[in-house]
Amino acid sequence: MGCGGVQVLILVFLWNVSLGLGGCDKAPLVFVFGDSNSDTGGLASGLGFPINLPNGRTFFRRSTGRLSDGRLVIDLLCQSLNASLLVPYMDALSGSSFTNGANFAVVGSSTLPKYVPFSLNIQLMQFQHFKARSLELVTAALQIYIGARNLINDEGFRSALYLIDIGQNDLADSFAKNQSYAQVTRKIPAFITEIETAVRSLYNQGARKFWVHNTGPLGCLPKILALAKKKDLDSLGCLSSYNSAARLFNEALLHSSQKLRTELKDATLVYVDIYAIKHDLITNAVKYGFSNPLMVCCGYGGPPYNFDVRVTCGQPGYQVCNEGSRYVSWDGIHHTEAANTLIASRILSMAYSTPRTPFDFFCHH
């Protein structure tokens, strides 16, 4: 698809979002488990960790705890359903009754080690508490004959979508500890097992609709490139070993998804190839209207990556590109809203989903 075609796709996506053409015929409920790629403010609300402007400058005009200049992919997916943006589970002051679901994703999360905030199994424990408490309140409301319309009931939890997007930090943290490629890749089965365990746990609690993202091209992240001691670069300028590990992770996750689909007979599990979407974005950045796909918009140090671990985005001394600039990377790890918009449009196209399933499949009677 040429540049014009992609721009049309994005414009149609934004037009549908603005009109609320989500296609749902019942209120969509979404629960998200993951890391910073999906964190809509969990780190800020849960730990009080400061995430300052210019984060949030493009859409929200203030920092909301998202590590981007604007909306994340999950925000855009929710808007495609004409649903409200998801509130972090730990945001006590949001005023939300979580009628459209909840976001358990937190910056820095991984599958392992367990019982470390906020690993995947901790997020599952939080969900279990959330569900149990919600059902208690529904029962109490019915017993005293007051409306329970604003509470999620058992049918709501059963018909909700459970989105899992995690694994990037497992790989990145392993490499950051100076583990060899062989050492990192040997750990992949254990990471996949944790995701399988999460799906089965949710299934045993009644969940039937799953949406699983694989991990992106780790070796193309400017922060990783800037800090890597060994520069085994491919033709795009990305780290070959890191991307190879990400592909092995994704192959294992695809195999796991196929196995779970066979095992959990009445469940729908959609696997989305985020790696292919993001790799294509970097490969064809110029065609899509982006410049310098391996250079950071908000950072310090100039070319080739504009990333300095001592002066990161929002910290004293940072520099930021002009609003409206077409950068892929926002801060060295996370994407700009412009990039996220293209990524979301590709997800919604179904071309990268196995099986090819519309994102709104779960909110139909």
C-alpha positions in Angstrom: 0.0 0.0 0.0 1.4 3.4 -1.0 1.7 6.5 1.1 -1.6 7.8 -0.1 -3.3 4.6 0.8 -1.9 4.5 4.3 -2.9 8.2 4.9 -6.4 7.4 3.7 -6.5 4.4 6.0 -5.5 6.6 9.0 -8.0 9.3 8.0 -10.8 6.8 7.7 -9.8 5.4 11.1 -9.8 8.9 12.7 -13.1 9.7 11.0 -14.7 6.6 12.4 -13.4 7.3 15.8 -14.8 10.8 15.7 -18.2 9.5 14.7 -18.1 6.7 17.2 -18.5 4.0 14.5 -17.4 1.1 16.7 -19.9 -1.4 15.5 -20.8 -2.6 19.1 -24.4 -3.3 19.8 -23.8 -3.7 23.6 -21.5 -1.7 25.9 -17.9 -2.9 25.4 -16.0 -4.1 28.4 -12.2 -4.4 28.1 -9.6 -5.5 30.7 -5.9 -4.9 29.8 -2.8 -6.6 31.2 0.6 -5.4 30.1 3.4 -3.0 30.3 4.1 0.6 29.4 2.9 0.1 25.8 -0.6 0.0 27.4 -0.2 1.8 30.7 -2.8 4.7 30.8 -1.5 6.0 34.1 -1.0 3.0 36.4 2.6 3.8 37.3 1.7 7.4 38.2 -1.4 6.6 40.2 -0.1 3.4 41.8 3.4 4.6 42.8 3.1 8.3 42.5 5.9 8.2 40.0 6.2 11.6 38.2 5.6 11.6 34.5 5.8 15.1 33.4 5.0 17.2 30.3 5.7 17.1 27.4 4.2 13.6 27.9 0.5 14.0 26.9 1.0 17.3 25.0 -0.6 16.3 21.7 -4.0 15.1 22.7 -4.5 15.6 26.4 -2.6 18.9 26.7 -1.4 17.6 30.1 0.4 14.6 31.4 -1.9 11.7 32.1 0.8 9.2 33.1 1.1 7.8 29.5 4.6 7.5 28.1 3.8 9.2 24.8 3.0 12.7 23.5 -0.7 11.6 23.2 -2.8 8.5 22.9 -1.6 5.0 23.1 -2.8 2.1 20.8 -5.2 0.9 23.5 -6.7 4.4 23.7 -7.3 4.4 19.9 -8.7 0.9 20.0 -11.2 1.9 22.7 -12.2 5.0 20.8 -12.8 2.8 17.7 -15.6 1.2 19.8 -16.9 4.5 20.9 -15.9 3.5 24.4 -14.4 5.7 27.1 -10.6 5.5 27.6 -9.7 2.9 30.2 -8.9 4.0 33.7 -6.0 2.5 35.6 -7.1 0.0 38.2 -5.0 1.8 40.9 -6.3 5.3 40.1 -8.2 6.0 43.3 -9.1 9.6 42.4 -10.4 9.0 38.9 -14.1 9.0 39.9 -14.6 6.0 37.6 -17.0 3.2 38.3 -15.1 1.1 35.7 -18.2 0.5 33.7 -16.2 -0.1 30.5 -13.5 -2.3 32.1 -10.1 -1.5 33.8 -6.5 -1.2 32.9 -4.0 -3.3 34.9 -1.0 -2.6 32.7 1.9 -0.8 34.4 5.2 0.6 33.1 8.1 -1.8 33.5 5.9 -4.9 34.0 7.1 -8.4 32.8 6.0 -12.0 33.1 8.9 -12.9 35.4 9.9 -12.8 38.2 6.6 -13.5 39.9 5.3 -11.5 42.8 7.2 -8.4 41.9 5.0 -5.3 41.3 3.6 -5.3 38.8 4.3 -8.6 37.1 1.7 -10.4 35.1 0.5 -12.6 37.9 0.2 -9.6 40.3 -2.0 -7.9 37.7 -4.1 -11.1 37.6 -4.4 -11.1 41.4 -5.5 -7.5 41.2 -8.1 -8.4 38.6 -9.4 -11.3 40.8 -9.8 -8.9 43.6 -11.6 -6.4 41.4 -13.9 -9.0 40.0 -14.8 -10.5 43.5 -15.5 -7.0 44.9 -17.6 -6.0 41.9 -19.7 -9.1 42.2 -20.1 -8.6 45.9 -21.4 -5.0 45.3 -23.8 -6.3 42.6 -25.2 -8.9 45.0 -25.5 -6.3 47.8 -27.3 -3.8 45.5 -29.8 -6.4 44.4 -30.5 -7.5 48.0 -31.5 -4.0 48.9 -33.4 -3.4 45.7 -31.2 -0.6 44.3 -29.9 -0.4 40.8 -26.8 -2.2 39.9 -26.6 -0.8 36.4 -23.2 0.9 37.0 -21.6 -2.3 38.3 -20.1 -5.1 36.3 -22.0 -8.3 36.8 -21.0 -11.9 36.0 -22.3 -11.8 32.5 -20.3 -8.6 31.9 -17.0 -10.3 33.0 -17.9 -13.3 30.8 -18.5 -11.2 27.7 -15.6 -8.8 28.2 -12.4 -8.7 26.1 -9.2 -9.6 27.8 -6.2 -8.0 26.1 -2.7 -9.1 27.0 0.4 -7.2 25.8 3.5 -8.2 27.6 7.0 -9.7 27.1 9.0 -6.8 25.8 10.5 -6.1 29.3 11.3 -9.8 29.9 13.6 -9.7 26.8 15.0 -6.2 27.3 15.8 -6.7 31.0 17.6 -10.0 30.3 19.8 -8.3 27.7 20.3 -5.4 30.0 21.8 -7.8 32.6 24.5 -8.7 30.0 23.1 -12.1 29.4 24.1 -13.7 26.1 21.7 -14.3 23.2 21.6 -18.0 24.1 20.9 -17.3 27.7 18.0 -14.9 26.8 16.4 -17.2 24.3 16.5 -20.1 26.7 14.2 -18.2 29.0 11.6 -17.6 26.4 9.6 -20.8 27.2 9.2 -19.7 30.8 7.9 -16.3 29.7 5.4 -17.9 27.4 4.3 -20.3 30.2 3.4 -17.3 32.3 1.2 -15.9 29.5 -0.5 -19.3 29.0 -1.1 -19.5 32.8 -2.7 -16.1 32.7 -5.0 -17.0 29.9 -6.0 -20.3 31.5 -6.6 -18.5 34.9 -8.9 -15.9 33.2 -10.7 -18.7 31.3 -11.3 -20.6 34.5 -12.9 -17.5 35.9 -15.3 -17.3 33.0 -13.3 -15.2 30.4 -13.9 -16.4 26.8 -12.6 -13.6 24.6 -8.9 -12.9 24.4 -6.7 -10.5 22.3 -3.0 -11.2 22.6 -0.3 -8.9 21.1 3.1 -10.2 20.4 6.2 -8.1 21.0 7.7 -5.5 18.7 11.2 -5.3 17.1 13.2 -4.7 20.3 16.4 -4.1 18.4 14.9 -1.0 16.7 14.2 0.9 19.9 16.5 4.0 20.1 17.2 3.5 23.8 18.3 -0.1 23.2 20.4 1.0 20.2 22.1 3.9 22.2 22.9 1.7 25.2 24.0 -1.5 23.4 27.7 -2.2 23.7 27.7 -4.7 20.8 26.3 -3.1 17.6 25.3 -6.1 15.4 23.2 -3.9 13.1 21.1 -5.1 10.2 20.3 -3.2 7.0 17.8 -1.0 8.9 20.3 -0.1 11.6 18.5 -2.3 14.2 20.2 -4.8 16.5 20.0 -8.2 14.8 20.3 -10.3 18.0 17.6 -8.4 19.8 15.2 -8.6 16.9 16.0 -12.3 16.5 15.1 -12.9 20.1 11.8 -11.0 19.7 10.9 -13.1 16.7 11.6 -16.4 18.6 9.4 -15.1 21.4 6.7 -14.3 18.9 6.9 -17.7 17.3 6.6 -19.4 20.6 3.6 -17.1 21.5 1.9 -17.9 18.2 2.4 -21.7 18.8 1.0 -21.2 22.4 -2.0 -19.3 21.1 -2.8 -22.1 18.6 -2.5 -24.7 21.4 -4.8 -22.7 23.7 -7.3 -22.2 20.9 -7.5 -25.9 20.5 -7.6 -26.6 24.2 -10.1 -23.9 25.3 -12.9 -25.0 22.9 -15.5 -22.3 23.5 -13.0 -19.4 23.7 -11.9 -17.0 21.0 -8.2 -16.1 21.1 -6.8 -13.6 18.6 -3.1 -13.3 18.1 -1.9 -9.9 16.7 1.4 -9.6 14.9 2.6 -6.2 16.4 6.1 -7.0 15.3 5.2 -7.1 11.6 3.3 -3.8 12.0 6.1 -2.0 13.7 8.8 -3.4 11.6 7.0 -2.3 8.5 6.5 1.1 9.9 10.3 1.5 10.5 11.2 -0.1 7.1 8.8 2.2 5.2 8.9 5.2 7.5 9.5 7.7 4.7 6.7 6.3 2.6 4.3 6.7 5.6 5.4 10.3 6.1 7.8 9.7 9.1 11.4 10.9 9.3 14.3 9.4 11.2 12.5 6.2 12.5 15.4 5.4 14.9 15.7 8.9 16.3 13.9 10.1 19.4 11.5 13.1 19.4 11.8 13.8 23.1 15.4 13.3 24.4 18.9 14.7 24.2 22.1 14.3 22.3 21.2 14.7 18.7 21.8 12.1 15.9 21.9 9.2 15.4 19.4 8.4 18.2 18.9 11.6 20.3 18.9 9.5 23.4 20.9 10.1 26.6 20.1 8.0 29.6 21.1 10.9 31.8 18.7 13.4 30.2 15.5 11.5 29.3 12.2 13.0 28.2 10.7 15.3 30.8 13.8 15.6 32.8 15.9 18.8 33.1 17.8 19.6 29.9 15.6 17.5 27.5 14.9 18.7 24.0 11.7 17.9 22.1 10.7 18.1 18.4 8.0 20.5 17.2 4.4 19.4 17.6 3.2 17.9 14.4 6.7 16.5 13.6 6.4 13.0 12.2 8.5 10.9 14.5 8.1 7.2 15.2 9.8 7.1 18.6 8.7 9.5 21.3 11.2 8.9 24.1 13.4 6.0 22.9 11.1 3.2 24.0 7.5 4.4 23.3 5.8 5.6 20.2 4.3 8.9 19.3 0.6 9.3 18.9 1.2 9.6 15.1 2.9 6.2 15.1 0.3 4.7 17.4 -2.5 5.9 15.1 -1.0 4.0 12.2 -0.4 0.9 14.4 -4.0 1.0 15.6 -5.3 1.3 12.1 -3.3 -1.8 11.0 -4.6 -3.7 14.0 -8.2 -2.8 13.1 -7.6 -3.9 9.5 -7.5 -7.5 10.7 -4.6 -8.1 8.2 -2.2 -8.9 11.1 -4.6 -11.0 13.2 -4.8 -14.8 13.6 -7.6 -15.7 13.1 -8.7 -12.6 11.1 -11.2 -11.2 13.5 -12.7 -7.7 13.9 -11.6 -6.0 17.1 -15.3 -5.4 18.1 -16.1 -9.1 17.9 -16.7 -9.3 21.6 -19.3 -6.6 21.9 -22.0 -8.2 19.7 -24.9 -10.2 21.0 
